[in-house]
Amino acid sequence: MKKNTRTRKDKGAIDAESIIVRWAKAGVLAEAGRAAIARSHAQGRSVTIAEEGIVYHLHPDGSRTRVRTIPTVPAGKYTQHTFKVKL
């Protein structure tokens, strides 16, 4: 079995990020999301989404329930999170 020895610097190498960006621009990711929601609804399951800073449950009957509002950070400000990791 031949080992893949390509690196990102190789001329023919394609990195995953460029593929994902290409799919997003072509609408492939949006279509996959719509298909996943349709499959979940076909199975009778609700789906949770975030849209314009608000979290909703989309129900199979077409209704939506507002769950919460996602807090926003004012423009020009940022938050910093510190995580402790045990080694």
C-alpha positions in Angstrom: 0.0 0.0 0.0 1.5 3.3 -1.1 1.7 6.0 1.6 0.4 9.4 0.7 3.4 11.7 0.9 1.8 14.9 -0.4 2.1 18.0 1.8 0.3 21.3 1.6 3.3 22.8 -0.2 3.2 20.3 -3.0 2.0 21.7 -6.3 -0.9 19.2 -6.7 -2.0 19.2 -3.1 -5.6 20.5 -2.4 -6.2 21.6 1.2 -9.6 20.8 2.9 -10.3 24.5 3.6 -10.3 25.5 -0.1 -12.6 22.6 -0.9 -15.1 23.6 1.8 -15.0 27.3 0.6 -15.7 26.1 -2.9 -18.6 24.0 -1.8 -20.0 26.9 0.3 -19.8 29.3 -2.7 -21.5 26.8 -4.9 -24.4 26.2 -2.5 -23.5 22.6 -1.8 -23.4 23.0 2.0 -26.7 24.9 2.1 -28.4 22.2 0.0 -26.9 19.5 2.3 -28.4 21.4 5.3 -31.8 21.6 3.7 -31.7 17.9 2.9 -30.8 17.0 6.5 -33.6 19.1 7.9 -36.1 17.4 5.4 -34.9 13.9 6.5 -35.3 14.8 10.2 -38.8 16.2 9.6 -39.7 13.0 7.6 -38.7 11.0 10.7 -40.9 13.2 12.9 -38.0 15.0 14.6 -37.6 18.7 15.3 -34.4 20.5 14.3 -32.6 23.3 16.2 -31.2 26.1 14.1 -29.7 29.6 14.8 -30.9 32.4 12.5 -29.9 36.1 12.9 -28.9 35.6 16.5 -32.0 33.7 17.6 -32.2 29.9 18.3 -35.3 28.2 16.9 -36.8 24.7 17.0 -38.2 23.8 13.6 -41.0 21.3 13.9 -42.1 18.7 11.3 -45.5 20.4 11.0 -43.8 23.6 9.8 -44.1 25.6 13.0 -41.2 27.1 14.7 -40.5 27.8 18.4 -38.2 30.5 19.6 -35.8 29.1 22.1 -33.5 31.9 23.0 -31.5 34.9 21.8 -27.8 34.6 21.4 -26.0 37.4 23.1 -24.0 39.6 20.8 -20.7 41.4 21.3 -20.6 45.2 20.4 -18.6 46.0 17.4 -14.9 46.6 18.2 -15.1 44.6 21.4 -14.1 41.0 21.9 -14.3 38.4 24.6 -11.6 36.3 25.9 -12.1 32.8 27.2 -9.5 30.9 29.3 -9.6 27.1 29.4 -7.6 25.1 31.9 -6.3 21.8 30.5 -5.1 19.0 32.7 -2.1 17.2 31.2 
